[in-house]
């Protein structure tokens, strides 16, 4: 039975409530429009009332008392003059895995490239081997640990991909482990099938083996996963040396036929045509885009596809190149942010860290980054009508910053700014440990 997290809660004594607005992705100048509600000159701060798991009021205490009275039976959370923001939505992670790859990090620090390590049997295939050996229980436990770190960093909704099984049994094992972990954790998990993450060793002998693996994904893995309801989305690593644009199209069209919405790893290391394919298929997102071309940006502009940017990957791989975020925003492409949490190229669960990198490396404002990490991220997962803003009627998924205003989210870096997390109107985390 899935964990129910809903309740009545009054969050009071807030210095500021900062939120984007609406249920559609914000783009261009609108991406930086964040409503910041304060109560200057008063000893009473701003309040947010959550009822039946949803937001029922945002504003000043005197208005709340006029409308709802004193609420003697409602639980209260003292904001301690902190700042309330929407819970972070992390729209690109790979958290169901076993094993770690710390030795690869130090090989990279010594000058070896990610691609060279992969060619020697490391990289994704190293994690595939350890994940195949692991039990479902072990992977479930690993997912729960990642979710605990995410919750502590203010994340309330996360997308999570398979892709370290690369056969029917082990892809199912990853997705079942995700489902089990989601059933007992307050963070909401939205699962993605990523069987097209890499070509597995047993299909690498020749091009015919590679073609057989694409057939296996389309004809067996996608239908089986969809029939069991274990994924919402289908993703593919569209990249030079991994899956071509044509192979990626086949996989994503198979997903669409079986009710799985398309997403893409696109143009991470080279211009692979992934951005153009995402636009053509009307994908929910094109992710990475560090090497996107001018043509790719033009294709995404006006297509409705969200660019999910992963600055943690550039940082962790010591890349000088980051995705051209400013050009995307100026082109009218909605931009979202994600951790890309995985054991090889971005081992972090921290959305506050990603916001910091977005400000300092992508050139986004704090306001643009907040929108990217909440509303735009929610919209590219199809849940923007439920979460991603602090507005009446939305689900009460909220993060309390131990900070007097929103700007401290990037200003005070290298610390965890999260004092408390509310999910479905219920306090589920307070600094020092998870409550639920």
N, C-alpha and C positions, 0 to 999 in steps of 0.2 A: 504493500500500500504506500502510495507516495506521501511524503511529508507535507502536511498542511501547515502553512505559515500565514495566518491571517488573524487580525485582532484589532482592537481599538486602542489608540495611543495618541497622547498629546505631546508633541515635541515643543518645548518652550524655551524661552531665554536664549534665542538665537541672535547672534550679531547680524547674520545675513542668510538669506535663501537665494541661491544662484542657480538658474536653470535656463536652458533653451526652451522654446515653446512650440507646440504643435505636434502633429503625428505624421508628418511627411519629412523627408530629408531636407536639410537646409543647405543651400549652395551659394556661391558667390559671397557678396557682402552680408547676406542673411546668416551665413554660418557663424559670423562673429557677434550676432545679436543675442545677448544673454540678459535675461531679466534678473536684476539684483535688487531684492527687496530688503530694506533696512528700516529701523525705527530710531532715527537720530534724535538726540536730545531727550530720550526717555530711558528710565531705568528698566523698563520692560522691553524685552526683545521681540523679535518676530516669532510667530507660532505656525505650526503645521499640525492639523488634526487628521488622524487616520481612523477611518471607521470601516469595519467589515473588510479590512485589507486594502482599502483604497483611500485616496486622498480626498478629504471632504472640505478642507479649508486651508488656505494659505494667507497669512496677513497679520494684522496687528491685534493684540490681545483684546482691546476694547471692542473691536468688531466681532471677534469670536464670542465674547461674553454676550453681546447683544443677540447674536443668532442662536447660540447653543447653550447659554447659561454657564454655570461653574463646572459642570462635568465632574461631579465628585466621585463617580464610579469608574472613570477612565484612567488607565495607567498613564504615567507621565515620565518623560525623559528630559532631564535638564541638559539643554544644549551648551551650557557653560560658556556662552558668548562665542560659540564656534560658528562655522558656516555649514549649512546643509546644501548638498548637491544631489542630483539623481544618482542612484547606484550605478557604478560603471557597468557597461555592457562590453564584453570582450568577444569580438566576432571572428577570431581566427586563432585557434589553439590546437595542439596535438597531444592532449594530456593522457590518453590511455597507452602507456608504454611501460616496458621493463628495461632495467639496465641504464647505465649512464655512460657518457663519452668524454669524461674530463681530460683524458690523455690527448684527445684530438684538439682540445682547446690549446694545450701547450705546444702541440705540433704547429698549430696555426701561428701562435705567438713567435715561434722560431722561424716562420717564413713560409711554411707549406700552405697551399691553397685548399679551400674546402673541396674543390673539384678533384685535386690530386689525392686527397685523403680518401674520397669516395672511390676513385679509380683503383686504389690499393685494397679495397674491401671494407673500408670504414664507412662513415656517413650513415645514410638511411639504412643500408643493408645490415650494418652492425646492430642497429636497434631492432631490425626485423628479426635477426637471429635470436636475440635475447627475449623479445616479445613472444616469439613462437614457442620458446622453451618454458615461458612463464605460465602459471595456472591462471584461470579466470579469477580466482580469489586474490591472487597476488596483484593482478592488474587492477581489480576493484579497489584494493587497499591503496595502491599508488594514486589512483584517481582521487580518492577521498583526501589524501594528503595534499595534492595540488589544489583541490577545491578549498581546503582549509586556508592555504596561503592566499588564494584569490579572495576569499571572503574577508580575510584580515586586511587586504588592500582595497576594500570597498567595492569589489565586484559582486553583483547580484545576479547577472545573467551571463552565461558563457556558451559559445559555440565550441564543440570539440569534435575532432576528426579521428577516424581510424587511419589506416595507411601503413601500419607496421606489421600487418599480417600477410598481405599480398597473396592470399589464397582464401577460398571460401570459409574454411573452418576457423582460421585465425582472424579474419576480418570480423566474422560473427562473434568470436570470443571477445574482441576489443569492444564491439558495440554493446554486447550483453553486459560487459563489465561497466561500461558507461551508464547503462540503464539502471543497473543495480546501485551504483554510487549515487546517481541522481535521486533515487527513491528515498535515500536516507540523509540527504544533505540539503540545507536551505538554499544554496546557490542553484538557480535554474539552469539546466543543461540542455542545449539544443544540438542533437547529434548529426554528424555529416559522414557519409561514406566517401573515403578517399582511397579506394583500392588502386586507383591510378596515381599512386605516389611515386612509384619506381617500378622497373621491370625486375621481378624476383630472379634469384640465381638460377633456378631450374628452367627458366625461359630465356636464358641469355646466350645459348649456344649459337644461334643464327637468327636471321630476320624472320624465318618462319616461326621460331619459338616466340619471338616478340609479338607477332601477329596473333598467335594462338592465345597469348595472355590477354590481349585486347578483346579477343572473342570471349574468353572466359569471363572477363569483367562484364561485358555487355549481355551475354547469354545466360550466365549462371549467378554471378555475385550480385549484380544489381537486382534482378528479380527476387532472389532469396531474401535480401535485406529488406526490400520494399514489402514483400509479403509478410514479414514478421514485424513491420512497423518500427524498425530499429533506427531509421534515419529520416530526417526531414530534407536533407540536401545531398547533392552529389558534387564532388569536387575532383579536379584533376590537376596534376603538376605539368602545365604546358610550358615546356622549357627545352632549349637546345640540349640534346643528349638524353632527354627523358621522354616526354611524349610530344609529338608534333601537333600542330594545330589541327590537322585532319584527324589524327588519332583522338585528340581531345574532343573534337566535335562528336565523333562516334560514341564516346563514353557518355558525354553529357546528354546527347539525344536519347540514349538508352535510359538514362536517369529520368529525363522528362517523360518518356513513355510510361514509366512506372511511378510517376507522381513525385519524383525527387527534384526539387528546384536546383538549378545550376549555379555553381560558384567556380572560380578559377584561381589557381596560382598562375600569375601571368607576368612575363617579362621581368623575372627576378635578376637573372645574370646576363641575359641577352634579349634582344628584341625577337621574340618568338611568334609574334602575331596574336598573342593571348588577349591583349586589350581589344583588338578588332573582333576576335571571336566572341568575347564577352558581350560586346555591343550587338553583334549579329544575333546572338541567341537570347538577348535580353536577360542576361545573368543577373542575379542579385548583387554580385560583387566581382570585381577583379582585384586580386590581392598581390601585394609586393610592389610591382611597377617601378622598381629601381632603374630598369633599363628600358622603360617605355619610350617609344618613338613619338615624333611629332604627329605622325599619322595615327598612332594609337590614342593619343590625347584627343585628337579631332574626332575619332570614332566614339570615344567615351562621352564627349561633351554632347549633352542633349539626349543621350541614349537612355538615361534613367539608371544606369549602372553606377553603383557606389564604388569609389576607389578606397580599398582598405589598405592603409599604409602601416608598415611594420618597422619603425625605426630601430627597434631593439635588434633586429637581424643585422642591419648595417653596422650597428655599434659592436655587436658580439663577434661578427666576422671581420672586424677592423677594415670595413670598406670605406673609402672616401666618398663614394657615391651614395646618396640618399634619394628617395623618390622625390620628384619635382612637385612638391605639395603646393607651392605658391602658384605655379603655372596651372595646376589643376583647378584650384579654387578660382583663379581669374578666368578660367575657361568655363566655369559654371558646373564643374563636376563635384557632387557631394563627396566629401572626404570623411572617412572613419579611421579610427586607430585601433590596433590590437597588439597583444603581446607576442603572438606567434610562439607561445610557450612550447618548447620541444627540447630534447636532450642534446641537440647538435648545433643549432644555429641561433637559438635565442632562449636560454634557460632562465626565464623569469616568469613569475605569475603576477607581477606588480604593474597594474595600470597607472598608478601615480608615477612610476619610473618612466613609462611610455609617454605620459603627458610631458614630463620634463624634457625628454629627448625631442618630442614634437616641437616644443618651444625653442630649444637651443639648436637643434639640427635641421628640422624641417622648416623653421621660420614661421610657424603658426603663432598666433596670439594665444594667451591663456583661454580667452573666450572661445576662439575657434577650436582649440584643443578639447575643451569641455564638451562642446557640441559633438565633436568627432568621436569622443569616448562614451557618449551617452545616446542622444537621440539618433544621430546618423548611423551609429553602430546598431541600434535597435531596429531601425528601419531596414537595414540590409539583411537582417535576420527575419523580417516579416512581423516584428512585434512592436513597431513604433506606435501603434494605437494603444498599447498596454503600458509600456515603460519608456524610460529615457528622458522624461521631464517631470517636474514637480507641479502638476496641475490637477485641479479638481476632476475626479473621475478616473485618473490614471491609477495603476497599481502602486501602492506605497512601498516602493523599493528605493531606499534612500541611504546615503552615506554622510556621516557627520564628520567634518574636518575639525581637527584641533587647531583652528586658525581663525583670525578675526575677519578675514575676507577671502574671496576666491583667488586673488593674486598670489597668496601664499602657497597655492598648490604647486606652482613652479618656482617661486621665490625661495622657499625653504626646502632645499633638495637634499637627497640622501637619507631621509628619514621616512617613516611611515606616518602620514598625517591623519590616518583614520582613527577617530575616537570611538565610533560606534557605527553599526550597520543595522538597518531595518529592512526586513523583507516581508512583503505582504502585510504591512502594518504591525509587525511584531519584531521586537528587539532580538536579533539573532547573534550579534557580536558586540562585545565591548572590549576596548583595548585591554589586553591581558588575557583574552581567551574567548573562544566561541561559547555561546550560551546554549544554542539548540544543537 
